[in-house]
Amino acid sequence: MRFFASLRMTAAAMLLVISCGPGDGVRTLRVTTSTEANLGKIKEIEGPVTFKLVCKNDLADTLYPVQLHTPCGCTQVSFDRKPVAPGEDEVLTVTYDPAYRPGPMMEEIVVYYRNSPVRSRSMVIKGEVIGYNHPIEEDRPYAYGEGLFMSHKVLNFGGRRPGETADMFFRHGNGGSRKADIRFDIPPEWQPYVRMRQPGRMKADERDTIHVKFTMPEGIDTVSFAIQPYVNGKPTDEALCLKATKR
C-alpha cells in the first residue's frame, strides 16, 4: 500500500504478512505503507479470488473513509465506512476476476477520506495469472461447419461515405481434431473493396484474429454479400455476411 499524500514510513514499511482470516477462510494480506500486496500465482481456471487487505492507521488522527475507486472492472472492493481510529485496522474485501487476463497483473485501489489528515490512500495488488485454454466456443460461438468456429455471423460496417475505409476484426478457430486449411472466398466483384489475409493452415484447436478493411464503393447505397469459408477445400454450411450502407 502507498499513500498519495506524504506520510512517514516506518522501519517496517516494506513488511508484508500473509495469513488466513479469522475463521472465515478468506486470505488476508496485512500491509504497511508503500507496500504492494503480492497475490502470487492466480489460476484463471479457478475463477475469481477473494481476499482482505488490512492496514493499520499509524497516524495520530482518525481516518474517515467515504469512497473507493478501482480503474478496472476486474477488481471489486467493499468496505465499512466507519472511522478508523489511530492504531486500528482498515479492512477492504477485494475480489479479483482473472478471466481472460493471463500473465502479470497489477491493479490499484484508492480509498478517499473526508476530514482526515490525508485525502486518499492507494493500495496496489499484483500477481501472475496462470491462464488456461478456454473452450473455443466461449469467444467463437458460431459453428460454421467442418470444425470452423467464428465470433461473427455478420460484419456490419454501418453507414459509410463513398470512398471511406473502415476496420473490423473477427475471431476464428479450428475446432477440429486435425490440421485444416482454411480460406475465405470473397466474390470477385467485391474483392477491390475488401482487404483481409487468408488464415491458411491451422493446427487443431488453433485460434486467430483477422483484420478486415472495407472501402465503401461509389454509386452504391447498400452493400450486402457473403464471404464463403472453405475448410480443406470444402465450403462450410454457413457463410460470413458483410454489410454496409451509404451515409
Secondary structure, DSSP 8 states (H G I E B T S, - for coil): -EESS-----TTTT-EEEEE-TTT--EEEEE-TT--EEEEEEEGGG--EEEEEEEE--SSS-B-EEEEE-SSTTEEEEE----B-TT-EEEEEEEE--TT--EEEEEEEEEEESSSSSSEEEEEEEEEEE-----TTTT--EEEETTEEES-SEEEEEEE-TT-EEEEEEEEEE-SSS-EEEEEE--GGGGGGEE----EEE-TT-EEEEEEEEE--TT-SEEEEEEEEEETTEE-SS-EEEEEEE-
